[in-house]
Amino acid sequence: MTRSIKYKLLFLLSLHGIILLDVVSKRLVMGRLPLHHSRTVIPGFFNLVHIQNRGVAFGILNNADAIWKDVLLVLFPLAAMAGILWILYRYPRLSGGLALALGAVVGGAAGNLLDRLRYQGVVDFLDFYWRGVHWPAFNVADMAISLGVGFLVFHFWREG
């Protein structure tokens, strides 16, 4: 198996693994926790919640009703995924780490896009907080995107 094919398989494994984890985790939350309810997991630090974010990251534009918002929230991830696929097939020095990171970003974007198309919003359920200050709730897809982008930034910064 050539190196290029090996890394593309890593990309596909990462992408599909993230989508699977994201869909399964959201279905579990939706099936076991009513919308707008929470369950304490670690008192003073972590709750499982069930919310629907109709906006972008951190709930920005959550209450905006403009039709352009809904169109952009579908088109933007599609454009990002297309751009990453272009990088995947054009970048000559693809490594295993890059393949996994790109797969995580595309898988996360696809997971949240599936939510937008099915539920008109993204299901978020991880609620971390400290002394009453809550980080905005997020999900597996959000984690994958953040970690994948973080790895990509570090990788390209290190390369110079």
N, C-alpha and C positions, 0 to 999 in steps of 0.2 A: 504494500500500500504506500503510495507516495505521501510525502509530508503534507502537501497541499490538501489531499483528500482526507488525511487524518485530521487536520485542523478544521476542515469544513464539517466533518462528522462531530467533532467536539462542539462546534458552533450549534449544530442541529440538536445535539443532546442537551446543551445548555438551554437553548430556546424552548424546546418541548418540555424539558424538566421544569422550567420556571412557569410555563403556562399551566402545566398539570398541578403543581403545588399551589399556584394562585387560585385556580378554579376550585380545586378540592377544599382549600381553606375557606374560601368565601362561601361555598355551599354549606360547609359545616356551620359556619357562623349564622348564615341566613336560616338554616333549619333548626338551630338550637337557641337562638337569641332573638327576640322580637326587635324590630326596628326601633331605634332610639333607646334601647336598654343597655345596661352594662353588667358585667360580672367581675368582681374583684378577684385577681389572681395572686398578686403580691401586694398586700396592703401598703399604701403610701408610695407605690412605685409603678404598678402595672395592672391595667384592666383590659378585659376583652369588651369591646363595644360593638354595636351594630349601627353604623350610620351610612348614609348615602351622600356622597360628595358630587354635586352637580357642577362644580367649578373645576378649577385646575389645582395644582399643588397647594396644600395647606388651606384649601377651601376658598381660595381667591376666586371671585366671580360666582360663588356658590348661589347667591340670590339674584344674579342678573338674569333677566328673561329674554334678552335679545337673541333672535334667531341666528345671528352671525356667530354667537358664542358656541352654539351647538355644532354648527358647520365647522368652525375652527378646531373644536375639540375632537373632531373626527379626522379632519384633513391634516392637522399637525402631526399626530402620531403616524399616520400613513406616510407622510413625507419623511419623517425621521427614520422610519423602518426602511423605506426605499433607499435613503442615503446610506444607512449602515450596510445594507445588502450590497450597495455599489462599492463601499469601502472593502467589504469582505472579499469581493471578487477581483478588486483592483490592487489591493495593498500587497506588494510583493514579499514583504517580510513578516507575514502573519506568523504568530507564535501560538502555542497552546493557551497562554493567558489571555492574549488578545481575542482568540476565538471564543473562549468562555465568556469574557466580558461583553463582547458584541452580542453573543447569544442571550446573555442576561438582559441587556438593554432592549433588544428586540422582543424577547419573551415577555418582559414586563410591560412594554408598550402595547403588545398584543393583548395581554391579560386585561389591562385597563380599558383598551378599546372594545374588547368583547363586552365588558360591563356597560360601557356607554351605549352600545348598540342594543343590548338586551334590556337594560334597566334605566336608560337615560341618565345614568350617573354611575359613579364608581363606588363599590362597596369597600368601606374602610373599617378596620376592626381592632387594630393594635393601638392601645392608648397608654403611653408612658408619661409619667409625671413625677414631680418632686416638690414636696411642700406646697401642694395645691396648684402648681404651675404645670399645665399640660402641654406637651408637644402635640401638634396636630395629629390626629389619628391617621394611620396609613395601613398598607397591606403588603403582601408578599411581592406583588408586582412593583410597588414603589421602592421596596428594599432592593430588588434586583436592579432596577434602573439606577438608583443611587450608588450602589456598590460597583456596578458595571462602569458607569461614567467616572466614578472616582478612580478606578483602576486605569481607565483609558487616559485620564488627565495625568496621573502619575507616570504611566508608561511613556507618553509622548513628551512630558516634561523632562524625564530622565534621559530620553534619547536626544534631547536638545533641539 
